[in-house]
Amino acid sequence: MSKVMQIRDVPDEVHDALAQAAQAQGLSLTKYVLRELEHLAGRPRVVRDNATTIRRTQQTVQGQPDREMILTLLHEGRGE
């Protein structure tokens, strides 16, 4: 079941910026903010998955992998 949220004390400039962004994408302010919240809620999962990949890579190479190796494994893990 979905929940209701109410955000108080939103500064006018923040509200205006969000309303303009929603309008530019043809969305209601509610739908736009919900989409942005869903995106934010997914960020910890991405960070956790990336950290797991980095640890696994460090164990595989027995040390500190370089940036390219980490990026390659991240892309492979995402099926890219």
PyMOL Python script that loads the backbone (N, CA, C, O; Angstrom):
from pymol import cmd

cmd.read_pdbstr("""\
ATOM      1  N   MET A   1       0.843  -1.173   0.000  1.00  0.00           N
ATOM      2  CA  MET A   1       0.000   0.000   0.000  1.00  0.00           C
ATOM      3  C   MET A   1       0.889   1.237   0.000  1.00  0.00           C
ATOM      4  O   MET A   1       1.895   1.284   0.709  1.00  0.00           O
ATOM      5  N   SER A   2       0.527   2.219  -0.778  1.00  0.00           N
ATOM      6  CA  SER A   2       1.329   3.432  -0.835  1.00  0.00           C
ATOM      7  C   SER A   2       1.048   4.313   0.382  1.00  0.00           C
ATOM      8  O   SER A   2       0.001   4.211   1.022  1.00  0.00           O
ATOM      9  N   LYS A   3       1.997   5.164   0.675  1.00  0.00           N
ATOM     10  CA  LYS A   3       1.917   6.065   1.829  1.00  0.00           C
ATOM     11  C   LYS A   3       1.775   7.501   1.347  1.00  0.00           C
ATOM     12  O   LYS A   3       2.097   7.812   0.200  1.00  0.00           O
ATOM     13  N   VAL A   4       1.302   8.360   2.209  1.00  0.00           N
ATOM     14  CA  VAL A   4       1.175   9.775   1.928  1.00  0.00           C
ATOM     15  C   VAL A   4       2.283  10.510   2.663  1.00  0.00           C
ATOM     16  O   VAL A   4       2.526  10.255   3.843  1.00  0.00           O
ATOM     17  N   MET A   5       2.955  11.420   1.970  1.00  0.00           N
ATOM     18  CA  MET A   5       3.987  12.246   2.601  1.00  0.00           C
ATOM     19  C   MET A   5       3.603  13.708   2.441  1.00  0.00           C
ATOM     20  O   MET A   5       3.004  14.104   1.441  1.00  0.00           O
ATOM     21  N   GLN A   6       3.954  14.492   3.431  1.00  0.00           N
ATOM     22  CA  GLN A   6       3.747  15.930   3.349  1.00  0.00           C
ATOM     23  C   GLN A   6       5.063  16.588   3.738  1.00  0.00           C
ATOM     24  O   GLN A   6       5.655  16.249   4.762  1.00  0.00           O
ATOM     25  N   ILE A   7       5.512  17.520   2.926  1.00  0.00           N
ATOM     26  CA  ILE A   7       6.764  18.206   3.211  1.00  0.00           C
ATOM     27  C   ILE A   7       6.444  19.658   3.532  1.00  0.00           C
ATOM     28  O   ILE A   7       5.848  20.371   2.725  1.00  0.00           O
ATOM     29  N   ARG A   8       6.841  20.075   4.703  1.00  0.00           N
ATOM     30  CA  ARG A   8       6.563  21.445   5.147  1.00  0.00           C
ATOM     31  C   ARG A   8       7.787  22.331   4.933  1.00  0.00           C
ATOM     32  O   ARG A   8       8.911  21.845   4.806  1.00  0.00           O
ATOM     33  N   ASP A   9       7.550  23.615   4.897  1.00  0.00           N
ATOM     34  CA  ASP A   9       8.603  24.628   4.856  1.00  0.00           C
ATOM     35  C   ASP A   9       9.503  24.514   3.630  1.00  0.00           C
ATOM     36  O   ASP A   9      10.709  24.742   3.719  1.00  0.00           O
ATOM     37  N   VAL A  10       8.921  24.162   2.493  1.00  0.00           N
ATOM     38  CA  VAL A  10       9.688  24.124   1.246  1.00  0.00           C
ATOM     39  C   VAL A  10       9.879  25.571   0.788  1.00  0.00           C
ATOM     40  O   VAL A  10       8.901  26.293   0.600  1.00  0.00           O
ATOM     41  N   PRO A  11      11.131  25.998   0.608  1.00  0.00           N
ATOM     42  CA  PRO A  11      11.359  27.372   0.156  1.00  0.00           C
ATOM     43  C   PRO A  11      10.713  27.620  -1.212  1.00  0.00           C
ATOM     44  O   PRO A  11      10.634  26.720  -2.048  1.00  0.00           O
ATOM     45  N   ASP A  12      10.259  28.841  -1.418  1.00  0.00           N
ATOM     46  CA  ASP A  12       9.594  29.193  -2.676  1.00  0.00           C
ATOM     47  C   ASP A  12      10.448  28.850  -3.893  1.00  0.00           C
ATOM     48  O   ASP A  12       9.942  28.323  -4.883  1.00  0.00           O
ATOM     49  N   GLU A  13      11.747  29.151  -3.816  1.00  0.00           N
ATOM     50  CA  GLU A  13      12.605  28.905  -4.981  1.00  0.00           C
ATOM     51  C   GLU A  13      12.741  27.415  -5.283  1.00  0.00           C
ATOM     52  O   GLU A  13      12.869  27.031  -6.445  1.00  0.00           O
ATOM     53  N   VAL A  14      12.716  26.572  -4.246  1.00  0.00           N
ATOM     54  CA  VAL A  14      12.783  25.119  -4.459  1.00  0.00           C
ATOM     55  C   VAL A  14      11.483  24.633  -5.090  1.00  0.00           C
ATOM     56  O   VAL A  14      11.500  23.864  -6.050  1.00  0.00           O
ATOM     57  N   HIS A  15      10.370  25.082  -4.549  1.00  0.00           N
ATOM     58  CA  HIS A  15       9.067  24.704  -5.104  1.00  0.00           C
ATOM     59  C   HIS A  15       8.964  25.135  -6.565  1.00  0.00           C
ATOM     60  O   HIS A  15       8.534  24.358  -7.418  1.00  0.00           O
ATOM     61  N   ASP A  16       9.357  26.368  -6.848  1.00  0.00           N
ATOM     62  CA  ASP A  16       9.280  26.881  -8.215  1.00  0.00           C
ATOM     63  C   ASP A  16      10.162  26.078  -9.170  1.00  0.00           C
ATOM     64  O   ASP A  16       9.750  25.775 -10.289  1.00  0.00           O
ATOM     65  N   ALA A  17      11.369  25.734  -8.732  1.00  0.00           N
ATOM     66  CA  ALA A  17      12.280  24.961  -9.579  1.00  0.00           C
ATOM     67  C   ALA A  17      11.706  23.579  -9.859  1.00  0.00           C
ATOM     68  O   ALA A  17      11.776  23.099 -10.991  1.00  0.00           O
ATOM     69  N   LEU A  18      11.140  22.934  -8.847  1.00  0.00           N
ATOM     70  CA  LEU A  18      10.540  21.615  -9.041  1.00  0.00           C
ATOM     71  C   LEU A  18       9.316  21.683  -9.947  1.00  0.00           C
ATOM     72  O   LEU A  18       9.127  20.831 -10.815  1.00  0.00           O
ATOM     73  N   ALA A  19       8.489  22.699  -9.740  1.00  0.00           N
ATOM     74  CA  ALA A  19       7.292  22.865 -10.572  1.00  0.00           C
ATOM     75  C   ALA A  19       7.676  23.107 -12.030  1.00  0.00           C
ATOM     76  O   ALA A  19       7.037  22.571 -12.936  1.00  0.00           O
ATOM     77  N   GLN A  20       8.709  23.906 -12.261  1.00  0.00           N
ATOM     78  CA  GLN A  20       9.164  24.168 -13.633  1.00  0.00           C
ATOM     79  C   GLN A  20       9.724  22.906 -14.277  1.00  0.00           C
ATOM     80  O   GLN A  20       9.458  22.633 -15.447  1.00  0.00           O
ATOM     81  N   ALA A  21      10.503  22.133 -13.511  1.00  0.00           N
ATOM     82  CA  ALA A  21      11.058  20.889 -14.033  1.00  0.00           C
ATOM     83  C   ALA A  21       9.941  19.905 -14.374  1.00  0.00           C
ATOM     84  O   ALA A  21       9.998  19.236 -15.406  1.00  0.00           O
ATOM     85  N   ALA A  22       8.943  19.815 -13.526  1.00  0.00           N
ATOM     86  CA  ALA A  22       7.812  18.922 -13.780  1.00  0.00           C
ATOM     87  C   ALA A  22       7.069  19.344 -15.038  1.00  0.00           C
ATOM     88  O   ALA A  22       6.742  18.512 -15.884  1.00  0.00           O
ATOM     89  N   GLN A  23       6.808  20.624 -15.154  1.00  0.00           N
ATOM     90  CA  GLN A  23       6.093  21.138 -16.320  1.00  0.00           C
ATOM     91  C   GLN A  23       6.886  20.879 -17.605  1.00  0.00           C
ATOM     92  O   GLN A  23       6.309  20.516 -18.631  1.00  0.00           O
ATOM     93  N   ALA A  24       8.195  21.064 -17.547  1.00  0.00           N
ATOM     94  CA  ALA A  24       9.038  20.846 -18.720  1.00  0.00           C
ATOM     95  C   ALA A  24       8.989  19.393 -19.196  1.00  0.00           C
ATOM     96  O   ALA A  24       9.203  19.112 -20.375  1.00  0.00           O
ATOM     97  N   GLN A  25       8.708  18.486 -18.283  1.00  0.00           N
ATOM     98  CA  GLN A  25       8.641  17.069 -18.641  1.00  0.00           C
ATOM     99  C   GLN A  25       7.207  16.580 -18.809  1.00  0.00           C
ATOM    100  O   GLN A  25       6.972  15.390 -19.021  1.00  0.00           O
ATOM    101  N   GLY A  26       6.267  17.485 -18.715  1.00  0.00           N
ATOM    102  CA  GLY A  26       4.868  17.130 -18.913  1.00  0.00           C
ATOM    103  C   GLY A  26       4.283  16.305 -17.787  1.00  0.00           C
ATOM    104  O   GLY A  26       3.376  15.500 -17.995  1.00  0.00           O
ATOM    105  N   LEU A  27       4.812  16.513 -16.588  1.00  0.00           N
ATOM    106  CA  LEU A  27       4.343  15.763 -15.420  1.00  0.00           C
ATOM    107  C   LEU A  27       3.727  16.707 -14.405  1.00  0.00           C
ATOM    108  O   LEU A  27       4.022  17.902 -14.376  1.00  0.00           O
ATOM    109  N   SER A  28       2.865  16.143 -13.577  1.00  0.00           N
ATOM    110  CA  SER A  28       2.379  16.920 -12.440  1.00  0.00           C
ATOM    111  C   SER A  28       3.531  17.030 -11.445  1.00  0.00           C
ATOM    112  O   SER A  28       4.474  16.240 -11.490  1.00  0.00           O
ATOM    113  N   LEU A  29       3.453  17.996 -10.563  1.00  0.00           N
ATOM    114  CA  LEU A  29       4.483  18.154  -9.549  1.00  0.00           C
ATOM    115  C   LEU A  29       4.570  16.894  -8.684  1.00  0.00           C
ATOM    116  O   LEU A  29       5.669  16.455  -8.344  1.00  0.00           O
ATOM    117  N   THR A  30       3.439  16.318  -8.329  1.00  0.00           N
ATOM    118  CA  THR A  30       3.415  15.106  -7.519  1.00  0.00           C
ATOM    119  C   THR A  30       4.125  13.954  -8.219  1.00  0.00           C
ATOM    120  O   THR A  30       4.958  13.279  -7.614  1.00  0.00           O
ATOM    121  N   LYS A  31       3.801  13.728  -9.491  1.00  0.00           N
ATOM    122  CA  LYS A  31       4.436  12.622 -10.222  1.00  0.00           C
ATOM    123  C   LYS A  31       5.930  12.868 -10.395  1.00  0.00           C
ATOM    124  O   LYS A  31       6.730  11.937 -10.298  1.00  0.00           O
ATOM    125  N   TYR A  32       6.305  14.108 -10.648  1.00  0.00           N
ATOM    126  CA  TYR A  32       7.721  14.432 -10.824  1.00  0.00           C
ATOM    127  C   TYR A  32       8.494  14.170  -9.527  1.00  0.00           C
ATOM    128  O   TYR A  32       9.541  13.523  -9.546  1.00  0.00           O
ATOM    129  N   VAL A  33       7.977  14.671  -8.410  1.00  0.00           N
ATOM    130  CA  VAL A  33       8.668  14.491  -7.127  1.00  0.00           C
ATOM    131  C   VAL A  33       8.696  13.013  -6.736  1.00  0.00           C
ATOM    132  O   VAL A  33       9.697  12.547  -6.192  1.00  0.00           O
ATOM    133  N   LEU A  34       7.632  12.272  -6.998  1.00  0.00           N
ATOM    134  CA  LEU A  34       7.620  10.844  -6.702  1.00  0.00           C
ATOM    135  C   LEU A  34       8.702  10.125  -7.501  1.00  0.00           C
ATOM    136  O   LEU A  34       9.407   9.271  -6.964  1.00  0.00           O
ATOM    137  N   ARG A  35       8.835  10.464  -8.777  1.00  0.00           N
ATOM    138  CA  ARG A  35       9.873   9.840  -9.602  1.00  0.00           C
ATOM    139  C   ARG A  35      11.262  10.152  -9.058  1.00  0.00           C
ATOM    140  O   ARG A  35      12.122   9.273  -9.013  1.00  0.00           O
ATOM    141  N   GLU A  36      11.486  11.390  -8.646  1.00  0.00           N
ATOM    142  CA  GLU A  36      12.780  11.781  -8.088  1.00  0.00           C
ATOM    143  C   GLU A  36      13.049  11.060  -6.764  1.00  0.00           C
ATOM    144  O   GLU A  36      14.181  10.657  -6.500  1.00  0.00           O
ATOM    145  N   LEU A  37      12.033  10.898  -5.945  1.00  0.00           N
ATOM    146  CA  LEU A  37      12.199  10.168  -4.684  1.00  0.00           C
ATOM    147  C   LEU A  37      12.519   8.695  -4.936  1.00  0.00           C
ATOM    148  O   LEU A  37      13.341   8.107  -4.233  1.00  0.00           O
ATOM    149  N   GLU A  38      11.871   8.104  -5.934  1.00  0.00           N
ATOM    150  CA  GLU A  38      12.178   6.712  -6.280  1.00  0.00           C
ATOM    151  C   GLU A  38      13.628   6.585  -6.720  1.00  0.00           C
ATOM    152  O   GLU A  38      14.312   5.625  -6.363  1.00  0.00           O
ATOM    153  N   HIS A  39      14.090   7.549  -7.490  1.00  0.00           N
ATOM    154  CA  HIS A  39      15.486   7.552  -7.936  1.00  0.00           C
ATOM    155  C   HIS A  39      16.428   7.653  -6.729  1.00  0.00           C
ATOM    156  O   HIS A  39      17.399   6.903  -6.639  1.00  0.00           O
ATOM    157  N   LEU A  40      16.148   8.567  -5.813  1.00  0.00           N
ATOM    158  CA  LEU A  40      16.977   8.719  -4.614  1.00  0.00           C
ATOM    159  C   LEU A  40      16.967   7.464  -3.751  1.00  0.00           C
ATOM    160  O   LEU A  40      17.995   7.087  -3.189  1.00  0.00           O
ATOM    161  N   ALA A  41      15.820   6.823  -3.645  1.00  0.00           N
ATOM    162  CA  ALA A  41      15.720   5.614  -2.821  1.00  0.00           C
ATOM    163  C   ALA A  41      16.570   4.481  -3.385  1.00  0.00           C
ATOM    164  O   ALA A  41      17.012   3.610  -2.636  1.00  0.00           O
ATOM    165  N   GLY A  42      16.805   4.483  -4.691  1.00  0.00           N
ATOM    166  CA  GLY A  42      17.613   3.439  -5.303  1.00  0.00           C
ATOM    167  C   GLY A  42      19.104   3.657  -5.184  1.00  0.00           C
ATOM    168  O   GLY A  42      19.877   2.727  -5.415  1.00  0.00           O
ATOM    169  N   ARG A  43      19.529   4.846  -4.834  1.00  0.00           N
ATOM    170  CA  ARG A  43      20.959   5.144  -4.766  1.00  0.00           C
ATOM    171  C   ARG A  43      21.730   4.291  -3.765  1.00  0.00           C
ATOM    172  O   ARG A  43      22.825   3.839  -4.099  1.00  0.00           O
ATOM    173  N   PRO A  44      21.223   4.043  -2.556  1.00  0.00           N
ATOM    174  CA  PRO A  44      21.988   3.205  -1.625  1.00  0.00           C
ATOM    175  C   PRO A  44      22.252   1.810  -2.186  1.00  0.00           C
ATOM    176  O   PRO A  44      23.308   1.232  -1.928  1.00  0.00           O
ATOM    177  N   ARG A  45      21.309   1.264  -2.948  1.00  0.00           N
ATOM    178  CA  ARG A  45      21.502  -0.055  -3.554  1.00  0.00           C
ATOM    179  C   ARG A  45      22.648  -0.011  -4.553  1.00  0.00           C
ATOM    180  O   ARG A  45      23.478  -0.920  -4.585  1.00  0.00           O
ATOM    181  N   VAL A  46      22.703   1.026  -5.362  1.00  0.00           N
ATOM    182  CA  VAL A  46      23.771   1.155  -6.349  1.00  0.00           C
ATOM    183  C   VAL A  46      25.116   1.288  -5.649  1.00  0.00           C
ATOM    184  O   VAL A  46      26.088   0.645  -6.045  1.00  0.00           O
ATOM    185  N   VAL A  47      25.177   2.110  -4.621  1.00  0.00           N
ATOM    186  CA  VAL A  47      26.430   2.287  -3.868  1.00  0.00           C
ATOM    187  C   VAL A  47      26.859   0.965  -3.244  1.00  0.00           C
ATOM    188  O   VAL A  47      28.036   0.607  -3.294  1.00  0.00           O
ATOM    189  N   ARG A  48      25.918   0.245  -2.660  1.00  0.00           N
ATOM    190  CA  ARG A  48      26.218  -1.054  -2.042  1.00  0.00           C
ATOM    191  C   ARG A  48      26.711  -2.050  -3.091  1.00  0.00           C
ATOM    192  O   ARG A  48      27.686  -2.765  -2.858  1.00  0.00           O
ATOM    193  N   ASP A  49      26.042  -2.100  -4.247  1.00  0.00           N
ATOM    194  CA  ASP A  49      26.465  -3.007  -5.314  1.00  0.00           C
ATOM    195  C   ASP A  49      27.851  -2.654  -5.827  1.00  0.00           C
ATOM    196  O   ASP A  49      28.666  -3.541  -6.082  1.00  0.00           O
ATOM    197  N   ASN A  50      28.121  -1.367  -5.979  1.00  0.00           N
ATOM    198  CA  ASN A  50      29.451  -0.945  -6.428  1.00  0.00           C
ATOM    199  C   ASN A  50      30.522  -1.330  -5.408  1.00  0.00           C
ATOM    200  O   ASN A  50      31.597  -1.798  -5.786  1.00  0.00           O
ATOM    201  N   ALA A  51      30.241  -1.140  -4.142  1.00  0.00           N
ATOM    202  CA  ALA A  51      31.214  -1.480  -3.091  1.00  0.00           C
ATOM    203  C   ALA A  51      31.489  -2.978  -3.094  1.00  0.00           C
ATOM    204  O   ALA A  51      32.632  -3.397  -2.907  1.00  0.00           O
ATOM    205  N   THR A  52      30.464  -3.784  -3.302  1.00  0.00           N
ATOM    206  CA  THR A  52      30.642  -5.233  -3.372  1.00  0.00           C
ATOM    207  C   THR A  52      31.547  -5.607  -4.534  1.00  0.00           C
ATOM    208  O   THR A  52      32.427  -6.457  -4.396  1.00  0.00           O
ATOM    209  N   THR A  53      31.331  -4.975  -5.674  1.00  0.00           N
ATOM    210  CA  THR A  53      32.161  -5.255  -6.850  1.00  0.00           C
ATOM    211  C   THR A  53      33.608  -4.851  -6.602  1.00  0.00           C
ATOM    212  O   THR A  53      34.527  -5.570  -6.994  1.00  0.00           O
ATOM    213  N   ILE A  54      33.817  -3.729  -5.968  1.00  0.00           N
ATOM    214  CA  ILE A  54      35.182  -3.275  -5.680  1.00  0.00           C
ATOM    215  C   ILE A  54      35.878  -4.246  -4.731  1.00  0.00           C
ATOM    216  O   ILE A  54      37.036  -4.603  -4.948  1.00  0.00           O
ATOM    217  N   ARG A  55      35.180  -4.674  -3.681  1.00  0.00           N
ATOM    218  CA  ARG A  55      35.781  -5.645  -2.741  1.00  0.00           C
ATOM    219  C   ARG A  55      36.111  -6.959  -3.444  1.00  0.00           C
ATOM    220  O   ARG A  55      37.182  -7.529  -3.235  1.00  0.00           O
ATOM    221  N   ARG A  56      35.192  -7.434  -4.274  1.00  0.00           N
ATOM    222  CA  ARG A  56      35.414  -8.687  -5.001  1.00  0.00           C
ATOM    223  C   ARG A  56      36.621  -8.553  -5.939  1.00  0.00           C
ATOM    224  O   ARG A  56      37.419  -9.481  -6.070  1.00  0.00           O
ATOM    225  N   THR A  57      36.743  -7.412  -6.576  1.00  0.00           N
ATOM    226  CA  THR A  57      37.879  -7.173  -7.473  1.00  0.00           C
ATOM    227  C   THR A  57      39.184  -7.143  -6.691  1.00  0.00           C
ATOM    228  O   THR A  57      40.181  -7.721  -7.125  1.00  0.00           O
ATOM    229  N   GLN A  58      39.186  -6.474  -5.546  1.00  0.00           N
ATOM    230  CA  GLN A  58      40.394  -6.420  -4.724  1.00  0.00           C
ATOM    231  C   GLN A  58      40.818  -7.812  -4.286  1.00  0.00           C
ATOM    232  O   GLN A  58      42.011  -8.115  -4.258  1.00  0.00           O
ATOM    233  N   GLN A  59      39.859  -8.661  -3.943  1.00  0.00           N
ATOM    234  CA  GLN A  59      40.179 -10.036  -3.545  1.00  0.00           C
ATOM    235  C   GLN A  59      40.732 -10.823  -4.727  1.00  0.00           C
ATOM    236  O   GLN A  59      41.663 -11.612  -4.567  1.00  0.00           O
ATOM    237  N   THR A  60      40.164 -10.613  -5.910  1.00  0.00           N
ATOM    238  CA  THR A  60      40.600 -11.343  -7.097  1.00  0.00           C
ATOM    239  C   THR A  60      42.024 -10.987  -7.488  1.00  0.00           C
ATOM    240  O   THR A  60      42.811 -11.867  -7.838  1.00  0.00           O
ATOM    241  N   VAL A  61      42.361  -9.703  -7.431  1.00  0.00           N
ATOM    242  CA  VAL A  61      43.700  -9.279  -7.873  1.00  0.00           C
ATOM    243  C   VAL A  61      44.685  -9.221  -6.713  1.00  0.00           C
ATOM    244  O   VAL A  61      45.850  -8.873  -6.904  1.00  0.00           O
ATOM    245  N   GLN A  62      44.228  -9.558  -5.515  1.00  0.00           N
ATOM    246  CA  GLN A  62      45.090  -9.552  -4.332  1.00  0.00           C
ATOM    247  C   GLN A  62      45.760  -8.196  -4.110  1.00  0.00           C
ATOM    248  O   GLN A  62      46.969  -8.124  -3.892  1.00  0.00           O
ATOM    249  N   GLY A  63      44.982  -7.144  -4.165  1.00  0.00           N
ATOM    250  CA  GLY A  63      45.541  -5.813  -3.928  1.00  0.00           C
ATOM    251  C   GLY A  63      44.603  -4.734  -4.399  1.00  0.00           C
ATOM    252  O   GLY A  63      43.386  -4.915  -4.442  1.00  0.00           O
ATOM    253  N   GLN A  64      45.186  -3.609  -4.752  1.00  0.00           N
ATOM    254  CA  GLN A  64      44.427  -2.459  -5.198  1.00  0.00           C
ATOM    255  C   GLN A  64      44.303  -2.465  -6.723  1.00  0.00           C
ATOM    256  O   GLN A  64      45.294  -2.242  -7.418  1.00  0.00           O
ATOM    257  N   PRO A  65      43.102  -2.718  -7.254  1.00  0.00           N
ATOM    258  CA  PRO A  65      42.926  -2.679  -8.703  1.00  0.00           C
ATOM    259  C   PRO A  65      42.964  -1.232  -9.195  1.00  0.00           C
ATOM    260  O   PRO A  65      42.678  -0.302  -8.441  1.00  0.00           O
ATOM    261  N   ASP A  66      43.317  -1.055 -10.457  1.00  0.00           N
ATOM    262  CA  ASP A  66      43.302   0.297 -11.009  1.00  0.00           C
ATOM    263  C   ASP A  66      41.880   0.664 -11.428  1.00  0.00           C
ATOM    264  O   ASP A  66      40.982  -0.179 -11.454  1.00  0.00           O
ATOM    265  N   ARG A  67      41.703   1.924 -11.749  1.00  0.00           N
ATOM    266  CA  ARG A  67      40.382   2.470 -12.081  1.00  0.00           C
ATOM    267  C   ARG A  67      39.747   1.721 -13.249  1.00  0.00           C
ATOM    268  O   ARG A  67      38.561   1.395 -13.200  1.00  0.00           O
ATOM    269  N   GLU A  68      40.516   1.448 -14.291  1.00  0.00           N
ATOM    270  CA  GLU A  68      39.972   0.785 -15.480  1.00  0.00           C
ATOM    271  C   GLU A  68      39.436  -0.610 -15.165  1.00  0.00           C
ATOM    272  O   GLU A  68      38.394  -1.009 -15.685  1.00  0.00           O
ATOM    273  N   MET A  69      40.145  -1.347 -14.317  1.00  0.00           N
ATOM    274  CA  MET A  69      39.696  -2.690 -13.958  1.00  0.00           C
ATOM    275  C   MET A  69      38.363  -2.612 -13.207  1.00  0.00           C
ATOM    276  O   MET A  69      37.447  -3.392 -13.467  1.00  0.00           O
ATOM    277  N   ILE A  70      38.271  -1.671 -12.284  1.00  0.00           N
ATOM    278  CA  ILE A  70      37.026  -1.521 -11.515  1.00  0.00           C
ATOM    279  C   ILE A  70      35.874  -1.160 -12.444  1.00  0.00           C
ATOM    280  O   ILE A  70      34.794  -1.745 -12.351  1.00  0.00           O
ATOM    281  N   LEU A  71      36.095  -0.202 -13.336  1.00  0.00           N
ATOM    282  CA  LEU A  71      35.022   0.212 -14.246  1.00  0.00           C
ATOM    283  C   LEU A  71      34.604  -0.926 -15.169  1.00  0.00           C
ATOM    284  O   LEU A  71      33.415  -1.103 -15.435  1.00  0.00           O
ATOM    285  N   THR A  72      35.552  -1.683 -15.651  1.00  0.00           N
ATOM    286  CA  THR A  72      35.240  -2.818 -16.516  1.00  0.00           C
ATOM    287  C   THR A  72      34.360  -3.826 -15.785  1.00  0.00           C
ATOM    288  O   THR A  72      33.365  -4.298 -16.336  1.00  0.00           O
ATOM    289  N   LEU A  73      34.722  -4.155 -14.554  1.00  0.00           N
ATOM    290  CA  LEU A  73      33.934  -5.121 -13.784  1.00  0.00           C
ATOM    291  C   LEU A  73      32.558  -4.573 -13.410  1.00  0.00           C
ATOM    292  O   LEU A  73      31.582  -5.323 -13.379  1.00  0.00           O
ATOM    293  N   LEU A  74      32.473  -3.278 -13.128  1.00  0.00           N
ATOM    294  CA  LEU A  74      31.163  -2.682 -12.844  1.00  0.00           C
ATOM    295  C   LEU A  74      30.251  -2.798 -14.068  1.00  0.00           C
ATOM    296  O   LEU A  74      29.082  -3.164 -13.949  1.00  0.00           O
ATOM    297  N   HIS A  75      30.799  -2.481 -15.240  1.00  0.00           N
ATOM    298  CA  HIS A  75      29.998  -2.572 -16.463  1.00  0.00           C
ATOM    299  C   HIS A  75      29.589  -4.015 -16.743  1.00  0.00           C
ATOM    300  O   HIS A  75      28.453  -4.269 -17.142  1.00  0.00           O
ATOM    301  N   GLU A  76      30.498  -4.954 -16.539  1.00  0.00           N
ATOM    302  CA  GLU A  76      30.166  -6.366 -16.740  1.00  0.00           C
ATOM    303  C   GLU A  76      29.079  -6.808 -15.771  1.00  0.00           C
ATOM    304  O   GLU A  76      28.164  -7.543 -16.143  1.00  0.00           O
ATOM    305  N   GLY A  77      29.186  -6.353 -14.520  1.00  0.00           N
ATOM    306  CA  GLY A  77      28.191  -6.712 -13.513  1.00  0.00           C
ATOM    307  C   GLY A  77      26.816  -6.170 -13.826  1.00  0.00           C
ATOM    308  O   GLY A  77      25.809  -6.736 -13.401  1.00  0.00           O
ATOM    309  N   ARG A  78      26.767  -5.075 -14.567  1.00  0.00           N
ATOM    310  CA  ARG A  78      25.487  -4.475 -14.964  1.00  0.00           C
ATOM    311  C   ARG A  78      25.003  -5.012 -16.297  1.00  0.00           C
ATOM    312  O   ARG A  78      23.928  -4.642 -16.768  1.00  0.00           O
ATOM    313  N   GLY A  79      25.794  -5.883 -16.906  1.00  0.00           N
ATOM    314  CA  GLY A  79      25.409  -6.441 -18.191  1.00  0.00           C
ATOM    315  C   GLY A  79      25.584  -5.475 -19.343  1.00  0.00           C
ATOM    316  O   GLY A  79      24.897  -5.588 -20.358  1.00  0.00           O
ATOM    317  N   GLU A  80      26.491  -4.532 -19.199  1.00  0.00           N
ATOM    318  CA  GLU A  80      26.718  -3.528 -20.244  1.00  0.00           C
ATOM    319  C   GLU A  80      27.786  -3.988 -21.204  1.00  0.00           C
ATOM    320  O   GLU A  80      28.114  -3.274 -22.152  1.00  0.00           O
TER     321      GLU A  80
END
""", "prot")
cmd.dss("prot")
cmd.show_as("cartoon", "prot")
cmd.util.cbc("prot")
cmd.orient("prot")
